[in-house]
Amino acid sequence: MRLLALFALLLLSGCDRAEQGRVDAHAYDTFWQWAGVEPQLVLDKAKTIYILAAEIKGGPEGRYVDLRPAVPRVKHAQVWIVYRVETLAWDANVLPRIRRDIERWKAKGNRIAGIQIDFDAATRGLPGYAAFLKRLRAELPKGTGLSVTGLLDWSSGGDSPALNALAGTVDEVVLQTYQGRQTIAGYQAYLRQLERGKLPFKIGLVQNGEWQAPPDLPRNPKFRGYVVFLLNPERS
């Protein structure tokens, strides 16, 4: 009987180890809530939620496309209003819409930390992106935070003037370690470069994706935690 109990214990501990390399949303408190993704119970205990509000679509001039039929109401967590951006050439209506979003979301009782720009800037384009963000920040209401998502290969030049130029303009960058539903292979090598950066950063993880935290990451003074991108369950 003791042998059977010991065997069962070994099986359970092996299962636990197998799950340690996966992103369990219940182990985190900060999330992206994207349009089209069903809210999950983990959001009830969240401390911070990044909520996709609109897209700035590409074309001759970027146009605002609202993705929320109603303003969400989040009483228990801090909120970042997210904009998925396809182009940095915005038409004249975009900035007024963003400012109006901030006012409307605050009026519903949301604790707005700021806005996040989700734009896939190429590493070589970071100087131009930094200049765009500096102009954007000047147009935001006073006290509004500015966050950006970042591609993982931005960190390959962690001490570059281009990346560190963002440090004086944005409050944080959330580096995405995934594409779609999958974690990017070799992410550890990119993250090691962050030791030389000057910009406060968070690590973006995908729900159920592979993840092993680099051992030195918690000791990095610029590290601000994780954001988990929530997914709808895969349909069989």
C-alpha positions as CSV (number, residue, x, y, z in Angstrom):
1,M,0.0,0.0,0.0
2,R,2.8,2.4,0.8
3,L,4.5,1.6,-2.5
4,L,1.2,2.5,-4.3
5,A,1.0,5.8,-2.4
6,L,4.6,6.6,-3.2
7,F,4.1,5.8,-6.9
8,A,1.0,8.1,-7.0
9,L,2.9,10.9,-5.3
10,L,5.7,10.6,-7.8
11,L,3.2,10.8,-10.7
12,L,1.6,13.9,-9.3
13,S,5.0,15.6,-8.7
14,G,6.0,14.8,-12.3
15,C,2.8,16.4,-13.6
16,D,3.5,19.5,-11.5
17,R,7.0,19.8,-13.0
18,A,5.5,19.4,-16.5
19,E,3.2,22.3,-15.9
20,Q,5.8,24.6,-14.5
21,G,7.0,25.5,-18.1
22,R,3.5,26.8,-19.1
23,V,1.8,30.1,-18.4
24,D,-1.0,29.5,-16.0
25,A,-3.1,32.7,-15.9
26,H,-4.1,32.0,-12.3
27,A,-0.6,32.6,-11.2
28,Y,-0.6,36.3,-12.5
29,D,-2.5,39.4,-11.7
30,T,-2.0,41.6,-14.9
31,F,-3.7,40.8,-18.2
32,W,-4.5,41.9,-21.7
33,Q,-8.2,41.7,-22.5
34,W,-8.5,41.8,-26.3
35,A,-11.7,42.4,-28.3
36,G,-13.3,39.1,-29.2
37,V,-11.8,37.2,-26.2
38,E,-14.3,36.0,-23.7
39,P,-13.6,37.4,-20.1
40,Q,-12.2,34.8,-17.8
41,L,-12.6,34.4,-14.0
42,V,-8.9,35.4,-13.5
43,L,-9.9,39.0,-14.3
44,D,-12.0,39.2,-11.1
45,K,-8.7,39.2,-9.1
46,A,-6.6,41.2,-11.5
47,K,-4.7,44.2,-10.2
48,T,-4.2,45.7,-13.7
49,I,-6.0,45.1,-17.0
50,Y,-4.9,46.4,-20.4
51,I,-8.2,46.6,-22.5
52,L,-8.2,46.9,-26.2
53,A,-10.5,49.9,-27.1
54,A,-9.9,50.6,-30.8
55,E,-7.7,50.2,-33.8
56,I,-6.0,52.9,-35.8
57,K,-6.3,51.3,-39.3
58,G,-3.8,51.8,-42.1
59,G,-4.4,53.5,-45.4
60,P,-3.5,57.0,-46.7
61,E,-4.3,58.3,-43.2
62,G,-4.9,56.2,-40.0
63,R,-8.5,56.2,-39.0
64,Y,-10.1,55.3,-35.6
65,V,-12.2,52.1,-35.5
66,D,-14.0,51.6,-32.2
67,L,-14.0,48.0,-31.0
68,R,-16.1,48.5,-27.8
69,P,-19.9,48.8,-28.1
70,A,-19.9,50.2,-24.6
71,V,-17.4,51.6,-22.1
72,P,-16.3,48.8,-19.7
73,R,-16.6,49.3,-16.0
74,V,-13.7,47.9,-13.9
75,K,-13.9,48.8,-10.2
76,H,-11.3,46.5,-8.7
77,A,-8.3,47.0,-11.0
78,Q,-6.2,49.7,-12.7
79,V,-6.9,50.0,-16.4
80,W,-4.8,50.9,-19.4
81,I,-6.7,51.8,-22.6
82,V,-5.1,50.0,-25.5
83,Y,-4.9,51.1,-29.2
84,R,-3.9,48.6,-31.8
85,V,-2.0,50.8,-34.4
86,E,-1.3,49.9,-38.0
87,T,0.1,53.3,-39.1
88,L,1.7,56.3,-37.4
89,A,0.1,58.7,-40.0
90,W,-3.2,59.5,-38.1
91,D,-6.0,61.6,-39.4
92,A,-7.2,64.7,-37.5
93,N,-10.0,62.8,-35.7
94,V,-7.8,60.2,-33.9
95,L,-6.3,62.2,-31.1
96,P,-9.6,63.9,-30.1
97,R,-11.2,60.4,-30.0
98,I,-8.5,59.1,-27.7
99,R,-8.8,62.1,-25.4
100,R,-12.6,61.5,-25.4
101,D,-12.1,57.8,-24.5
102,I,-10.0,58.8,-21.5
103,E,-12.7,61.1,-20.3
104,R,-15.5,58.6,-20.9
105,W,-13.7,55.7,-19.3
106,K,-12.9,57.8,-16.2
107,A,-16.5,59.0,-16.0
108,K,-17.6,55.3,-15.7
109,G,-15.5,55.0,-12.5
110,N,-12.4,53.3,-14.1
111,R,-9.0,54.0,-12.6
112,I,-7.2,54.9,-15.8
113,A,-3.4,54.5,-15.6
114,G,-3.0,55.7,-19.2
115,I,-3.0,54.5,-22.8
116,Q,-1.0,51.8,-24.5
117,I,0.1,51.9,-28.1
118,D,0.4,48.5,-29.7
119,F,2.5,49.1,-32.8
120,D,5.0,46.7,-34.4
121,A,7.8,49.1,-34.9
122,A,10.9,47.6,-36.6
123,T,14.0,48.0,-34.5
124,R,15.6,50.2,-37.1
125,G,12.5,52.5,-37.0
126,L,12.7,53.1,-33.3
127,P,14.1,56.7,-33.6
128,G,11.1,57.7,-35.7
129,Y,8.8,55.9,-33.4
130,A,10.3,57.7,-30.4
131,A,9.7,61.0,-32.1
132,F,6.0,60.1,-32.8
133,L,5.5,59.1,-29.2
134,K,7.0,62.3,-27.9
135,R,4.5,64.3,-29.9
136,L,1.6,62.0,-28.8
137,R,2.5,62.4,-25.2
138,A,2.4,66.2,-25.5
139,E,-1.2,65.8,-26.7
140,L,-2.5,63.6,-23.9
141,P,-4.3,65.0,-20.8
142,K,-1.9,65.8,-17.9
143,G,-1.2,62.8,-15.7
144,T,-2.0,60.2,-18.4
145,G,0.5,57.4,-18.6
146,L,2.0,56.2,-21.9
147,S,2.8,52.5,-22.4
148,V,3.9,50.7,-25.5
149,T,4.2,47.1,-26.6
150,G,7.6,46.1,-27.9
151,L,8.9,43.4,-30.2
152,L,11.3,40.9,-28.6
153,D,14.2,41.8,-30.9
154,W,14.1,45.4,-29.6
155,S,16.0,44.0,-26.6
156,S,18.8,42.7,-28.8
157,G,20.1,46.2,-28.8
158,G,19.3,46.9,-25.2
159,D,21.9,49.6,-24.8
160,S,21.3,51.3,-28.1
161,P,20.5,55.0,-28.2
162,A,17.4,54.3,-30.3
163,L,15.7,52.0,-27.7
164,N,16.8,54.1,-24.7
165,A,15.4,57.2,-26.3
166,L,12.0,55.8,-25.4
167,A,12.9,56.0,-21.7
168,G,12.4,59.7,-21.6
169,T,9.0,59.5,-23.3
170,V,7.1,56.4,-22.3
171,D,6.5,55.0,-18.8
172,E,7.0,51.4,-19.8
173,V,7.5,49.0,-22.6
174,V,5.8,45.5,-22.5
175,L,8.0,43.1,-24.5
176,Q,6.0,40.4,-26.3
177,T,7.6,37.0,-26.0
178,Y,5.0,35.4,-28.3
179,Q,3.4,35.4,-31.7
180,G,-0.2,34.2,-32.0
181,R,-0.6,31.4,-29.5
182,Q,3.1,30.4,-29.4
183,T,6.1,31.6,-27.4
184,I,9.0,32.7,-29.6
185,A,11.8,30.2,-29.6
186,G,15.0,31.5,-28.1
187,Y,13.4,34.2,-26.1
188,Q,15.9,33.7,-23.3
189,A,18.8,35.1,-25.4
190,Y,16.8,38.3,-26.1
191,L,15.9,38.8,-22.5
192,R,19.5,38.6,-21.3
193,Q,20.2,41.8,-23.2
194,L,17.7,43.8,-21.0
195,E,20.3,44.1,-18.3
196,R,21.8,47.0,-20.2
197,G,18.6,48.9,-20.8
198,K,17.4,52.1,-19.2
199,L,13.7,51.7,-19.9
200,P,11.2,50.2,-17.3
201,F,9.8,47.1,-18.9
202,K,7.3,44.3,-18.4
203,I,7.3,40.9,-20.0
204,G,4.3,39.9,-22.1
205,L,3.3,36.2,-22.0
206,V,0.7,34.3,-23.8
207,Q,-1.7,32.2,-21.8
208,N,-0.7,28.5,-21.8
209,G,2.5,29.3,-23.7
210,E,5.9,28.0,-22.8
211,W,7.8,30.1,-20.2
212,Q,10.9,29.7,-18.0
213,A,11.9,32.9,-16.3
214,P,15.6,33.8,-16.6
215,P,17.1,33.5,-13.1
216,D,18.5,37.1,-13.2
217,L,15.2,38.7,-14.3
218,P,13.8,39.5,-10.8
219,R,17.0,41.3,-9.9
220,N,16.8,43.7,-12.8
221,P,15.8,47.1,-11.3
222,K,13.9,48.0,-14.5
223,F,11.7,44.9,-14.4
224,R,8.1,45.7,-13.5
225,G,6.4,42.3,-13.8
226,Y,4.3,40.3,-16.3
227,V,1.3,40.9,-18.5
228,V,-0.6,37.7,-19.7
229,F,-2.4,37.8,-23.1
230,L,-5.6,35.9,-22.5
231,L,-6.9,33.6,-25.2
232,N,-10.2,31.9,-26.0
233,P,-10.0,28.1,-25.6
234,E,-9.0,26.3,-28.7
235,R,-12.0,24.5,-30.3
236,S,-11.6,20.9,-31.1
